[in-house]
Amino acid sequence: MQNMYGKLPSVAVTDGGPWYLILKRYDIHHEIVSGGIRNYVERVIETIKDRTRVFDNYFPSKRWNMGHIHRWFSLYIFYYNWVWSHQNLSNNSSVFHGRNIG
């Protein structure tokens, strides 16, 4: 960060992992956040990582560029919202469930 922005941050907000103890060495204040909205954000990120990893196994690309990534995520979002059967939505897609179809 020092190379990119010219200075280190004054505060680091983390989940409290033991490896963050190194922040003391650089005089960075350490705040730990757990529970609440953080858990929801972590779960969304983990879901995206898991699903896109599997999705990429079936639809791999030899060339990674921003256009490809945008198309790939757009296709994944379409699949997740229109095709994927969600257990908590009576095994229906989120769009169909929201429209009371199926």
Z-matrix of the N, CA and C atoms (Angstrom, degrees):
N
C 1 1.435
C 2 1.526 1 110.55
N 3 1.289 2 114.42 1 -35.44
C 4 1.461 3 117.57 2 179.59
C 5 1.524 4 109.92 3 -63.80
N 6 1.315 5 117.51 4 -39.29
C 7 1.465 6 120.53 5 178.67
C 8 1.525 7 111.25 6 -67.00
N 9 1.337 8 117.45 7 -38.67
C 10 1.461 9 120.81 8 -176.99
C 11 1.526 10 112.95 9 -77.44
N 12 1.336 11 116.81 10 -42.22
C 13 1.458 12 120.86 11 -171.43
C 14 1.525 13 114.23 12 -113.15
N 15 1.303 14 116.24 13 -4.62
C 16 1.455 15 119.64 14 177.63
C 17 1.513 16 114.77 15 85.93
N 18 1.324 17 117.61 16 -5.07
C 19 1.463 18 120.54 17 177.58
C 20 1.524 19 109.48 18 -159.36
N 21 1.315 20 115.00 19 163.85
C 22 1.461 21 120.95 20 176.44
C 23 1.523 22 109.29 21 -89.69
N 24 1.322 23 117.93 22 155.94
C 25 1.473 24 119.23 23 177.51
C 26 1.525 25 110.67 24 -69.80
N 27 1.311 26 116.36 25 155.99
C 28 1.461 27 119.77 26 177.47
C 29 1.527 28 111.15 27 -87.64
N 30 1.346 29 117.15 28 -22.02
C 31 1.470 30 122.35 29 -178.50
C 32 1.521 31 108.95 30 -136.79
N 33 1.331 32 116.01 31 140.42
C 34 1.460 33 122.27 32 172.75
C 35 1.525 34 107.82 33 -124.62
N 36 1.327 35 116.68 34 125.00
C 37 1.458 36 122.34 35 178.72
C 38 1.522 37 106.79 36 -103.45
N 39 1.339 38 116.33 37 119.11
C 40 1.459 39 120.53 38 -175.05
C 41 1.524 40 110.74 39 -135.49
N 42 1.335 41 114.52 40 -178.18
C 43 1.463 42 120.82 41 178.03
C 44 1.523 43 111.97 42 -90.43
N 45 1.306 44 118.53 43 2.36
C 46 1.460 45 121.65 44 174.99
C 47 1.513 46 115.13 45 90.78
N 48 1.320 47 117.65 46 18.01
C 49 1.457 48 119.99 47 177.39
C 50 1.519 49 111.38 48 -60.05
N 51 1.338 50 117.72 49 147.55
C 52 1.464 51 120.52 50 -176.04
C 53 1.527 52 113.73 51 -64.65
N 54 1.315 53 118.19 52 -21.66
C 55 1.467 54 120.89 53 -179.31
C 56 1.521 55 111.92 54 -71.86
N 57 1.341 56 118.24 55 -13.03
C 58 1.457 57 120.44 56 179.20
C 59 1.519 58 112.84 57 -78.20
N 60 1.326 59 118.18 58 -2.83
C 61 1.461 60 121.01 59 176.71
C 62 1.528 61 111.49 60 -60.36
N 63 1.324 62 116.63 61 -21.98
C 64 1.469 63 120.35 62 179.67
C 65 1.528 64 111.53 63 -64.79
N 66 1.326 65 117.54 64 -18.52
C 67 1.468 66 120.38 65 179.80
C 68 1.524 67 111.91 66 -60.66
N 69 1.336 68 116.94 67 -31.08
C 70 1.471 69 120.06 68 178.28
C 71 1.516 70 111.10 69 -59.58
N 72 1.311 71 115.71 70 -37.78
C 73 1.465 72 120.58 71 -179.01
C 74 1.529 73 111.31 72 -59.13
N 75 1.329 74 116.82 73 -31.95
C 76 1.459 75 121.39 74 -177.65
C 77 1.531 76 112.44 75 -101.24
N 78 1.329 77 116.21 76 12.24
C 79 1.461 78 122.42 77 177.51
C 80 1.538 79 111.73 78 58.09
N 81 1.348 80 115.70 79 42.01
C 82 1.462 81 121.98 80 177.52
C 83 1.523 82 107.77 81 -105.63
N 84 1.331 83 116.31 82 123.66
C 85 1.469 84 121.47 83 178.88
C 86 1.531 85 108.71 84 -66.11
N 87 1.321 86 116.37 85 134.71
C 88 1.458 87 122.47 86 -175.37
C 89 1.520 88 110.49 87 -112.27
N 90 1.339 89 116.72 88 118.31
C 91 1.460 90 121.59 89 175.56
C 92 1.518 91 108.40 90 -111.67
N 93 1.322 92 115.57 91 134.30
C 94 1.463 93 120.95 92 -179.27
C 95 1.520 94 109.05 93 -105.38
N 96 1.327 95 115.69 94 129.26
C 97 1.458 96 121.53 95 177.66
C 98 1.516 97 107.60 96 -121.74
N 99 1.321 98 116.85 97 130.17
C 100 1.464 99 120.41 98 176.57
C 101 1.521 100 108.62 99 -143.92
N 102 1.326 101 114.77 100 155.77
C 103 1.451 102 120.81 101 179.45
C 104 1.516 103 112.63 102 74.13
N 105 1.312 104 115.86 103 -176.68
C 106 1.458 105 122.29 104 176.65
C 107 1.511 106 113.72 105 60.13
N 108 1.312 107 114.88 106 -139.16
C 109 1.460 108 121.40 107 -175.99
C 110 1.518 109 112.07 108 -62.69
N 111 1.325 110 117.51 109 -29.22
C 112 1.463 111 120.78 110 179.04
C 113 1.517 112 110.97 111 -57.43
N 114 1.330 113 117.17 112 -41.50
C 115 1.465 114 120.27 113 179.80
C 116 1.524 115 111.49 114 -62.94
N 117 1.323 116 117.06 115 -40.08
C 118 1.463 117 120.18 116 178.97
C 119 1.525 118 111.19 117 -65.51
N 120 1.316 119 116.02 118 -43.11
C 121 1.466 120 120.22 119 179.35
C 122 1.525 121 109.99 120 -63.46
N 123 1.326 122 117.33 121 -45.67
C 124 1.465 123 121.05 122 178.74
C 125 1.527 124 110.77 123 -59.38
N 126 1.326 125 117.09 124 -40.73
C 127 1.464 126 120.33 125 -178.73
C 128 1.514 127 111.35 126 -67.58
N 129 1.324 128 117.80 127 -40.03
C 130 1.469 129 120.83 128 177.58
C 131 1.519 130 110.00 129 -63.03
N 132 1.327 131 116.84 130 -45.57
C 133 1.467 132 120.39 131 179.31
C 134 1.522 133 110.36 132 -61.61
N 135 1.314 134 117.64 133 -44.28
C 136 1.470 135 121.16 134 179.79
C 137 1.524 136 111.49 135 -63.86
N 138 1.328 137 117.07 136 -40.14
C 139 1.463 138 120.84 137 177.61
C 140 1.516 139 110.58 138 -62.09
N 141 1.318 140 117.13 139 -45.85
C 142 1.465 141 120.51 140 179.43
C 143 1.520 142 110.08 141 -61.56
N 144 1.326 143 117.56 142 -44.47
C 145 1.465 144 120.29 143 179.28
C 146 1.520 145 111.48 144 -61.80
N 147 1.330 146 117.16 145 -46.73
C 148 1.470 147 120.68 146 -179.20
C 149 1.520 148 111.75 147 -62.54
N 150 1.318 149 115.86 148 -49.32
C 151 1.462 150 120.16 149 -175.56
C 152 1.522 151 112.04 150 -68.49
N 153 1.325 152 116.88 151 -40.94
C 154 1.459 153 118.34 152 -178.88
C 155 1.522 154 111.09 153 -70.45
N 156 1.310 155 117.74 154 -31.14
C 157 1.466 156 120.46 155 176.08
C 158 1.532 157 110.00 156 -61.98
N 159 1.327 158 116.36 157 -46.21
C 160 1.468 159 120.96 158 178.22
C 161 1.518 160 110.12 159 -66.14
N 162 1.327 161 116.69 160 -43.57
C 163 1.458 162 121.70 161 -179.23
C 164 1.526 163 110.45 162 -59.93
N 165 1.322 164 117.26 163 -41.32
C 166 1.453 165 121.23 164 179.94
C 167 1.525 166 111.79 165 -66.90
N 168 1.324 167 117.94 166 -27.41
C 169 1.462 168 120.15 167 176.28
C 170 1.523 169 111.18 168 -64.01
N 171 1.329 170 116.95 169 -34.73
C 172 1.464 171 121.16 170 -179.55
C 173 1.515 172 113.56 171 -88.47
N 174 1.316 173 118.10 172 -27.38
C 175 1.457 174 123.37 173 -178.48
C 176 1.528 175 110.17 174 -128.74
N 177 1.324 176 117.61 175 63.36
C 178 1.473 177 119.86 176 -176.94
C 179 1.529 178 112.02 177 -73.51
N 180 1.295 179 114.74 178 160.66
C 181 1.455 180 121.07 179 176.52
C 182 1.518 181 109.18 180 -131.53
N 183 1.324 182 115.71 181 139.85
C 184 1.460 183 119.95 182 177.09
C 185 1.526 184 110.76 183 -85.05
N 186 1.331 185 116.76 184 -20.45
C 187 1.462 186 121.51 185 -178.61
C 188 1.523 187 108.86 186 -119.06
N 189 1.329 188 116.57 187 121.00
C 190 1.463 189 121.08 188 176.74
C 191 1.512 190 108.60 189 -104.83
N 192 1.323 191 115.87 190 118.15
C 193 1.458 192 121.46 191 172.55
C 194 1.521 193 107.69 192 -144.37
N 195 1.305 194 117.89 193 171.19
C 196 1.461 195 120.84 194 -174.61
C 197 1.518 196 112.51 195 -61.99
N 198 1.333 197 117.49 196 -36.79
C 199 1.457 198 120.04 197 177.89
C 200 1.513 199 111.37 198 -62.86
N 201 1.325 200 115.67 199 -43.46
C 202 1.464 201 119.86 200 179.00
C 203 1.525 202 110.57 201 -64.39
N 204 1.313 203 116.32 202 -44.22
C 205 1.467 204 120.17 203 -178.86
C 206 1.524 205 110.06 204 -62.74
N 207 1.322 206 118.38 205 -41.66
C 208 1.467 207 121.58 206 178.67
C 209 1.533 208 110.15 207 -62.88
N 210 1.326 209 117.94 208 -46.59
C 211 1.471 210 120.89 209 178.70
C 212 1.519 211 110.94 210 -62.81
N 213 1.319 212 116.10 211 -40.83
C 214 1.457 213 121.55 212 -177.96
C 215 1.526 214 110.90 213 -64.28
N 216 1.335 215 117.43 214 -46.96
C 217 1.462 216 120.49 215 178.30
C 218 1.526 217 111.34 216 -66.95
N 219 1.333 218 117.57 217 -36.76
C 220 1.466 219 119.98 218 177.21
C 221 1.517 220 110.56 219 -61.92
N 222 1.332 221 116.94 220 -42.97
C 223 1.458 222 120.75 221 177.76
C 224 1.520 223 110.98 222 -65.76
N 225 1.322 224 116.99 223 -40.59
C 226 1.459 225 119.89 224 178.23
C 227 1.527 226 110.77 225 -63.40
N 228 1.316 227 118.32 226 -44.03
C 229 1.470 228 122.03 227 179.71
C 230 1.520 229 110.15 228 -62.51
N 231 1.345 230 116.98 229 -42.04
C 232 1.464 231 120.14 230 176.06
C 233 1.527 232 110.06 231 -59.16
N 234 1.321 233 116.12 232 -47.96
C 235 1.463 234 120.24 233 179.53
C 236 1.526 235 111.41 234 -59.94
N 237 1.311 236 117.23 235 -46.58
C 238 1.468 237 121.55 236 -176.60
C 239 1.528 238 111.23 237 -64.00
N 240 1.333 239 117.64 238 -40.09
C 241 1.462 240 120.91 239 -176.35
C 242 1.522 241 114.29 240 -84.30
N 243 1.340 242 117.99 241 -32.87
C 244 1.455 243 120.91 242 -173.01
C 245 1.534 244 113.71 243 -105.50
N 246 1.322 245 118.84 244 -27.80
C 247 1.459 246 120.92 245 -172.10
C 248 1.525 247 113.01 246 -110.91
N 249 1.317 248 117.12 247 -45.09
C 250 1.464 249 122.60 248 -173.70
C 251 1.532 250 111.53 249 -57.76
N 252 1.330 251 117.22 250 130.11
C 253 1.466 252 122.26 251 177.13
C 254 1.526 253 109.23 252 -87.76
N 255 1.314 254 116.10 253 114.11
C 256 1.464 255 122.08 254 -178.50
C 257 1.523 256 109.18 255 -91.94
N 258 1.325 257 117.05 256 126.61
C 259 1.463 258 120.64 257 -179.67
C 260 1.520 259 111.93 258 -60.22
N 261 1.321 260 117.08 259 -40.95
C 262 1.462 261 119.33 260 -176.71
C 263 1.526 262 112.65 261 -77.24
N 264 1.324 263 118.05 262 -0.23
C 265 1.466 264 122.60 263 176.05
C 266 1.528 265 109.98 264 -116.23
N 267 1.313 266 116.27 265 36.89
C 268 1.474 267 122.79 266 -179.92
C 269 1.525 268 111.55 267 57.86
N 270 1.332 269 115.86 268 39.87
C 271 1.469 270 122.69 269 -179.26
C 272 1.523 271 112.49 270 55.56
N 273 1.303 272 116.47 271 39.60
C 274 1.447 273 122.75 272 178.34
C 275 1.524 274 108.68 273 -120.11
N 276 1.322 275 117.59 274 160.13
C 277 1.461 276 119.22 275 174.52
C 278 1.522 277 108.71 276 -72.12
N 279 1.325 278 116.63 277 159.28
C 280 1.463 279 119.18 278 -176.58
C 281 1.529 280 111.36 279 -66.16
N 282 1.311 281 118.65 280 -36.49
C 283 1.470 282 121.33 281 179.32
C 284 1.517 283 110.08 282 -67.86
N 285 1.327 284 117.45 283 -47.70
C 286 1.460 285 120.14 284 179.88
C 287 1.524 286 111.22 285 -63.83
N 288 1.323 287 116.92 286 -40.20
C 289 1.466 288 120.49 287 178.03
C 290 1.536 289 110.74 288 -61.98
N 291 1.319 290 116.37 289 -44.44
C 292 1.456 291 120.56 290 179.54
C 293 1.516 292 113.41 291 -63.99
N 294 1.323 293 116.54 292 -27.88
C 295 1.468 294 121.20 293 179.96
C 296 1.526 295 112.45 294 -98.18
N 297 1.347 296 116.46 295 6.41
C 298 1.471 297 122.69 296 -178.26
C 299 1.521 298 112.14 297 55.56
N 300 1.333 299 115.85 298 42.56
C 301 1.466 300 122.25 299 177.18
C 302 1.515 301 107.92 300 -106.90
N 303 1.282 302 117.80 301 135.55
C 304 1.456 303 122.29 302 174.59
C 305 1.457 304 111.34 303 88.42
